Amino acid sequence: MTKFQLKNFFKAAYEIILVFLQFFIISLHFFQWALIPQKQIIQVSPFSYLMGILIIIISFIIMLVAIKDLGRNLSPFPRPINNSNLVTKGIYQFTRHPMYYSLIFISLGFFITKLSIYYLFLSISLVLIIKFKIALEEQYLKNKFKNYLLYKNEVKY
């Protein structure tokens, strides 16, 4: 295996690991593991519970809009699919990564409804994974689309 092939192999493995970890952490939001303590930081109030649910619902709606706006360009991987286009319309004229941010806010909504260390850990973990995934995706987008840097300067987040 040449140095170039090895570099591409590790880059592809890194992408797959990021996607796997993202989906794994998202799935952990829906399971109660007996081995992991679910200790609450503070008592959940009806207000905080409703705020968490509202954040989840709004974030889920934003994610659906982002999926619709991406259309055939949708992929769970940071590397753009072949024959894809740079989407800058719809919700993408306000934010460059609405699906990722929606996932983060959904996770934070879960944390707010539970106020437990477990969900805080999941939210922080998801933020870190998505941060790495965004950095990698932006590299690919910059290399694939000539106008990506202009778009990035116009749409800050």
PALUM-391681 format. One record per residue (C-alpha): residue in one letter; x, y, z; residue number from 1. Coordinates in Angstrom, 3 decimals. Example, Ala and Ser with C-alpha at 12.3 -4.5 7.8 and 13.67 -1.06 7.14 Angstrom:
% PALUM-391681
<A; <12.300; -4.500; 7.800>; 1>
<S; <13.670; -1.060; 7.140>; 2>
***
This chain:
% PALUM-391681
<M; <0.000; 0.000; 0.000>; 1>
<T; <1.450; 3.368; -1.008>; 2>
<K; <1.612; 6.370; 1.296>; 3>
<F; <-1.209; 8.017; -0.688>; 4>
<Q; <-3.433; 4.928; -0.406>; 5>
<L; <-2.721; 4.665; 3.311>; 6>
<K; <-3.612; 8.327; 3.833>; 7>
<N; <-6.904; 7.861; 1.945>; 8>
<F; <-7.651; 4.702; 3.929>; 9>
<F; <-7.202; 6.502; 7.265>; 10>
<K; <-9.249; 9.475; 6.082>; 11>
<A; <-12.109; 7.173; 5.037>; 12>
<A; <-11.859; 5.274; 8.330>; 13>
<Y; <-11.985; 8.576; 10.230>; 14>
<E; <-15.170; 9.574; 8.371>; 15>
<I; <-16.818; 6.234; 9.128>; 16>
<I; <-15.838; 6.439; 12.802>; 17>
<L; <-17.291; 9.948; 13.102>; 18>
<V; <-20.580; 8.889; 11.503>; 19>
<F; <-20.760; 5.736; 13.640>; 20>
<L; <-20.080; 7.677; 16.857>; 21>
<Q; <-22.655; 10.310; 15.906>; 22>
<F; <-25.388; 7.720; 15.382>; 23>
<F; <-24.298; 5.749; 18.454>; 24>
<I; <-24.526; 8.785; 20.735>; 25>
<I; <-27.870; 9.781; 19.231>; 26>
<S; <-29.188; 6.263; 19.878>; 27>
<L; <-28.024; 6.429; 23.515>; 28>
<H; <-30.546; 9.239; 24.054>; 29>
<F; <-33.338; 6.690; 23.656>; 30>
<F; <-32.019; 3.948; 25.957>; 31>
<Q; <-31.705; 3.768; 29.723>; 32>
<W; <-28.548; 1.856; 30.558>; 33>
<A; <-28.560; 0.320; 34.026>; 34>
<L; <-24.757; 0.424; 34.146>; 35>
<I; <-24.605; 4.186; 33.662>; 36>
<P; <-25.884; 6.328; 36.547>; 37>
<Q; <-28.811; 8.565; 35.664>; 38>
<K; <-28.164; 10.946; 38.573>; 39>
<Q; <-29.948; 14.251; 38.207>; 40>
<I; <-27.967; 17.457; 38.588>; 41>
<I; <-31.035; 19.307; 39.891>; 42>
<Q; <-34.711; 18.477; 40.085>; 43>
<V; <-36.594; 18.844; 36.804>; 44>
<S; <-39.357; 21.443; 36.985>; 45>
<P; <-42.431; 21.389; 34.753>; 46>
<F; <-41.079; 24.550; 33.099>; 47>
<S; <-37.685; 23.044; 32.282>; 48>
<Y; <-39.343; 19.856; 31.042>; 49>
<L; <-41.648; 21.816; 28.703>; 50>
<M; <-38.745; 23.986; 27.510>; 51>
<G; <-36.757; 20.846; 26.684>; 52>
<I; <-39.677; 19.356; 24.751>; 53>
<L; <-40.172; 22.639; 22.878>; 54>
<I; <-36.472; 22.751; 21.934>; 55>
<I; <-36.671; 19.141; 20.700>; 56>
<I; <-39.781; 19.818; 18.586>; 57>
<I; <-38.448; 23.044; 17.033>; 58>
<S; <-35.058; 21.452; 16.330>; 59>
<F; <-36.694; 18.413; 14.758>; 60>
<I; <-38.765; 20.666; 12.467>; 61>
<I; <-35.615; 22.584; 11.459>; 62>
<M; <-33.897; 19.269; 10.724>; 63>
<L; <-36.779; 18.181; 8.474>; 64>
<V; <-36.610; 21.493; 6.601>; 65>
<A; <-32.835; 21.056; 6.178>; 66>
<I; <-33.335; 17.525; 4.843>; 67>
<K; <-35.932; 18.803; 2.375>; 68>
<D; <-33.654; 21.656; 1.270>; 69>
<L; <-30.669; 19.316; 0.789>; 70>
<G; <-32.716; 16.947; -1.358>; 71>
<R; <-30.546; 14.523; -3.320>; 72>
<N; <-27.391; 16.011; -1.753>; 73>
<L; <-28.193; 14.396; 1.608>; 74>
<S; <-25.560; 12.051; 3.030>; 75>
<P; <-24.594; 11.066; 6.583>; 76>
<F; <-20.932; 11.316; 5.599>; 77>
<P; <-18.906; 14.535; 5.604>; 78>
<R; <-17.670; 13.935; 2.049>; 79>
<P; <-20.139; 15.385; -0.499>; 80>
<I; <-21.689; 12.800; -2.777>; 81>
<N; <-20.760; 12.671; -6.453>; 82>
<N; <-22.678; 15.088; -8.686>; 83>
<S; <-23.832; 17.073; -5.667>; 84>
<N; <-24.523; 20.791; -5.607>; 85>
<L; <-23.703; 23.392; -2.989>; 86>
<V; <-27.029; 24.213; -1.341>; 87>
<T; <-27.243; 27.873; -0.296>; 88>
<K; <-31.005; 28.436; -0.453>; 89>
<G; <-33.792; 27.758; 2.014>; 90>
<I; <-32.567; 27.277; 5.571>; 91>
<Y; <-28.994; 27.101; 4.250>; 92>
<Q; <-29.063; 30.836; 3.578>; 93>
<F; <-29.179; 31.343; 7.371>; 94>
<T; <-26.883; 28.589; 8.641>; 95>
<R; <-24.351; 26.319; 6.938>; 96>
<H; <-25.037; 23.225; 9.065>; 97>
<P; <-28.668; 23.231; 10.213>; 98>
<M; <-28.903; 19.436; 10.515>; 99>
<Y; <-25.856; 19.227; 12.770>; 100>
<Y; <-27.037; 22.131; 14.909>; 101>
<S; <-30.492; 20.578; 15.111>; 102>
<L; <-28.978; 17.343; 16.413>; 103>
<I; <-27.068; 19.290; 19.048>; 104>
<F; <-30.188; 21.173; 20.125>; 105>
<I; <-32.242; 17.978; 20.229>; 106>
<S; <-29.582; 16.501; 22.497>; 107>
<L; <-29.643; 19.622; 24.676>; 108>
<G; <-33.440; 19.378; 24.768>; 109>
<F; <-33.137; 15.836; 26.119>; 110>
<F; <-30.676; 17.095; 28.719>; 111>
<I; <-33.057; 19.873; 29.788>; 112>
<T; <-35.946; 17.405; 30.160>; 113>
<K; <-33.844; 15.060; 32.326>; 114>
<L; <-31.171; 17.336; 33.849>; 115>
<S; <-28.942; 14.329; 34.415>; 116>
<I; <-25.201; 13.884; 34.134>; 117>
<Y; <-25.793; 11.106; 31.592>; 118>
<Y; <-27.563; 13.430; 29.127>; 119>
<L; <-25.044; 16.204; 29.775>; 120>
<F; <-22.276; 13.761; 28.842>; 121>
<L; <-24.167; 12.738; 25.689>; 122>
<S; <-24.681; 16.377; 24.651>; 123>
<I; <-21.035; 17.290; 25.178>; 124>
<S; <-19.891; 14.160; 23.311>; 125>
<L; <-22.207; 14.913; 20.392>; 126>
<V; <-20.986; 18.527; 20.207>; 127>
<L; <-17.373; 17.337; 19.995>; 128>
<I; <-18.082; 14.728; 17.322>; 129>
<I; <-20.088; 17.177; 15.237>; 130>
<K; <-17.331; 19.786; 15.608>; 131>
<F; <-14.828; 17.343; 14.075>; 132>
<K; <-17.321; 16.311; 11.410>; 133>
<I; <-18.046; 19.923; 10.425>; 134>
<A; <-14.321; 20.698; 10.165>; 135>
<L; <-13.795; 17.728; 7.855>; 136>
<E; <-16.917; 18.475; 5.802>; 137>
<E; <-15.902; 22.092; 5.309>; 138>
<Q; <-12.525; 20.941; 3.981>; 139>
<Y; <-14.274; 18.787; 1.401>; 140>
<L; <-16.760; 21.530; 0.486>; 141>
<K; <-13.964; 24.081; 0.069>; 142>
<N; <-12.104; 21.717; -2.256>; 143>
<K; <-15.168; 20.704; -4.274>; 144>
<F; <-17.014; 24.018; -4.656>; 145>
<K; <-15.169; 27.145; -5.774>; 146>
<N; <-17.789; 29.434; -4.240>; 147>
<Y; <-17.803; 27.733; -0.808>; 148>
<L; <-15.479; 30.275; 0.826>; 149>
<L; <-17.698; 33.127; -0.358>; 150>
<Y; <-20.735; 31.281; 1.049>; 151>
<K; <-18.863; 30.613; 4.308>; 152>
<N; <-18.046; 34.314; 4.656>; 153>
<E; <-21.675; 35.302; 4.002>; 154>
<V; <-23.237; 32.675; 6.303>; 155>
<K; <-21.210; 32.642; 9.511>; 156>
<Y; <-22.717; 29.641; 11.325>; 157>
***
